[in-house]
Amino acid sequence: MLLPGLIAVVLIGGAIAVGVLNRKEPPPAQETSAAERPKPFADLPPDVPPNRRGKDWEPPKLTAPSGLAATPVWVEAQAIAAEAEQLFEATREAKLAGDHALANEKGREARKRFNQAAEMTAEWEEELFETYGENEPTVREIKRTRSRWFERLDWLLKSIAR
């Protein structure tokens, strides 16, 4: 039992000694300058950082003037929409009370006025979007107001007889 272990140790030791004695020194490293080294990716275009704003980014547009909300078209449309809002509330109250004839009458008139206000400001709103962008605060408020008119119109179209 001791003899096979001793033979294994002698063989391993001999293999290590032969390996150490036969080892060759590596050739001296030649120092090459950075200009002489091969450049594996030289044929690729140079790195350019990505556009952090996204591919559809547009530069900021002009800031809307302070009197934009006082434009005559907008003032007139808001006056018409205010009348329509009163008619809309009267329509809702009549509908809740069960007076469908009154609700239909007031609802038709409210719908007519909301449509008039929306139609007279449609092109103007598009011009604002093109000139100042949709994120300008005054333009955003105008869009929010017109969206409320359309929500009212949707309710009236669904709830009132033609």
C-alpha positions as CSV (number, residue, x, y, z in Angstrom):
1,M,0.0,0.0,0.0
2,L,2.8,2.4,0.7
3,L,4.7,1.4,-2.4
4,P,2.1,2.7,-5.0
5,G,1.8,6.0,-3.2
6,L,5.6,6.4,-3.2
7,I,5.8,5.6,-6.9
8,A,3.1,8.2,-7.6
9,V,5.0,10.9,-5.6
10,V,8.3,10.1,-7.4
11,L,6.6,10.2,-10.9
12,I,4.9,13.6,-10.2
13,G,8.1,15.1,-8.8
14,G,10.0,13.8,-11.8
15,A,7.5,15.3,-14.2
16,I,7.7,18.7,-12.5
17,A,11.6,18.6,-12.5
18,V,11.6,17.8,-16.3
19,G,9.2,20.5,-17.0
20,V,11.2,23.1,-15.1
21,L,14.4,22.1,-16.8
22,N,13.0,22.1,-20.3
23,R,11.3,25.4,-20.0
24,K,12.5,28.0,-22.5
25,E,12.8,31.6,-21.9
26,P,10.3,33.6,-23.9
27,P,11.9,35.9,-26.5
28,P,12.4,39.4,-25.3
29,A,9.3,41.5,-26.0
30,Q,9.7,44.1,-28.7
31,E,8.3,47.4,-27.7
32,T,6.2,48.9,-30.5
33,S,4.9,52.4,-30.6
34,A,1.2,53.1,-30.6
35,A,1.4,54.2,-34.2
36,E,2.8,50.8,-35.3
37,R,0.2,48.7,-33.5
38,P,-2.6,47.4,-35.7
39,K,-6.0,49.1,-35.2
40,P,-8.6,46.4,-35.5
41,F,-11.6,48.8,-35.8
42,A,-10.0,51.5,-38.0
43,D,-12.5,51.0,-40.8
44,L,-15.5,51.9,-38.6
45,P,-16.9,55.5,-38.4
46,P,-16.0,57.5,-35.3
47,D,-18.2,57.2,-32.3
48,V,-20.8,60.0,-32.0
49,P,-22.9,60.3,-28.8
50,P,-26.6,59.7,-29.3
51,N,-29.1,62.6,-29.4
52,R,-30.5,62.6,-25.8
53,R,-33.7,64.2,-26.8
54,G,-34.8,61.5,-29.2
55,K,-35.0,61.3,-33.0
56,D,-38.3,63.4,-33.2
57,W,-37.0,66.2,-31.1
58,E,-37.8,69.7,-32.4
59,P,-36.3,72.9,-31.0
60,P,-38.6,74.9,-28.7
61,K,-41.0,77.1,-30.5
62,L,-41.8,80.8,-29.7
63,T,-43.3,81.8,-26.5
64,A,-46.9,82.9,-26.9
65,P,-47.6,86.6,-26.3
66,S,-49.4,87.6,-23.1
67,G,-52.5,88.9,-24.9
68,L,-53.1,85.6,-26.8
69,A,-56.1,84.7,-24.7
70,A,-57.6,88.1,-25.5
71,T,-57.8,87.4,-29.2
72,P,-61.2,88.5,-30.5
73,V,-62.0,85.0,-32.0
74,W,-61.2,83.3,-28.7
75,V,-63.1,85.9,-26.6
76,E,-66.2,85.5,-28.8
77,A,-66.0,81.7,-28.7
78,Q,-65.7,81.7,-24.9
79,A,-68.8,83.9,-24.6
80,I,-70.7,81.5,-26.8
81,A,-69.4,78.5,-24.8
82,A,-70.4,80.2,-21.6
83,E,-74.0,80.4,-22.8
84,A,-73.7,76.7,-24.0
85,E,-72.4,75.8,-20.5
86,Q,-75.5,77.3,-18.8
87,L,-77.7,75.4,-21.3
88,F,-75.7,72.2,-20.6
89,E,-76.3,72.5,-16.9
90,A,-80.0,73.1,-17.5
91,T,-80.1,70.1,-19.7
92,R,-78.5,67.9,-17.0
93,E,-80.9,69.1,-14.3
94,A,-83.9,68.5,-16.6
95,K,-82.7,65.1,-17.4
96,L,-82.2,64.2,-13.8
97,A,-85.7,65.6,-13.0
98,G,-87.1,63.3,-15.7
99,D,-88.3,66.2,-18.0
100,H,-87.0,64.8,-21.3
101,A,-88.7,67.4,-23.5
102,L,-87.0,70.3,-21.7
103,A,-83.7,68.3,-21.6
104,N,-83.9,67.8,-25.4
105,E,-84.8,71.4,-26.1
106,K,-82.0,72.8,-23.9
107,G,-79.6,70.1,-25.1
108,R,-80.1,70.9,-28.7
109,E,-79.4,74.6,-28.1
110,A,-76.3,73.8,-26.0
111,R,-75.0,71.4,-28.7
112,K,-75.5,74.1,-31.3
113,R,-73.6,76.7,-29.4
114,F,-70.7,74.3,-28.4
115,N,-70.4,73.4,-32.1
116,Q,-70.3,77.1,-33.1
117,A,-67.6,77.9,-30.5
118,A,-65.5,74.8,-31.5
119,E,-65.8,75.5,-35.3
120,M,-64.8,79.2,-35.0
121,T,-61.6,78.3,-33.1
122,A,-60.5,75.2,-34.9
123,E,-58.2,76.8,-37.5
124,W,-57.0,79.3,-34.9
125,E,-56.0,76.5,-32.5
126,E,-54.1,74.7,-35.3
127,E,-52.2,77.9,-36.1
128,L,-51.3,78.2,-32.4
129,F,-49.9,74.6,-32.4
130,E,-47.8,75.3,-35.5
131,T,-46.5,78.7,-34.2
132,Y,-46.0,78.1,-30.5
133,G,-46.2,74.3,-30.0
134,E,-48.7,72.3,-27.9
135,N,-46.6,72.6,-24.7
136,E,-46.7,76.3,-24.4
137,P,-48.8,77.1,-21.3
138,T,-51.3,79.5,-22.9
139,V,-51.8,77.2,-25.8
140,R,-52.2,74.2,-23.5
141,E,-54.9,76.0,-21.5
142,I,-56.8,76.9,-24.8
143,K,-56.5,73.2,-25.8
144,R,-57.8,72.1,-22.4
145,T,-60.8,74.5,-22.7
146,R,-61.7,73.3,-26.2
147,S,-61.3,69.7,-25.0
148,R,-63.9,70.4,-22.3
149,W,-66.3,71.7,-25.0
150,F,-65.8,68.5,-26.9
151,E,-66.5,66.4,-23.8
152,R,-69.7,68.3,-23.3
153,L,-70.6,67.8,-27.0
154,D,-70.0,64.0,-26.7
155,W,-72.3,63.8,-23.7
156,L,-75.0,65.8,-25.5
157,L,-74.8,63.7,-28.6
158,K,-75.2,60.5,-26.5
159,S,-77.9,61.8,-24.1
160,I,-80.2,64.1,-26.1
161,A,-82.6,63.3,-28.9
162,R,-81.8,64.9,-32.2
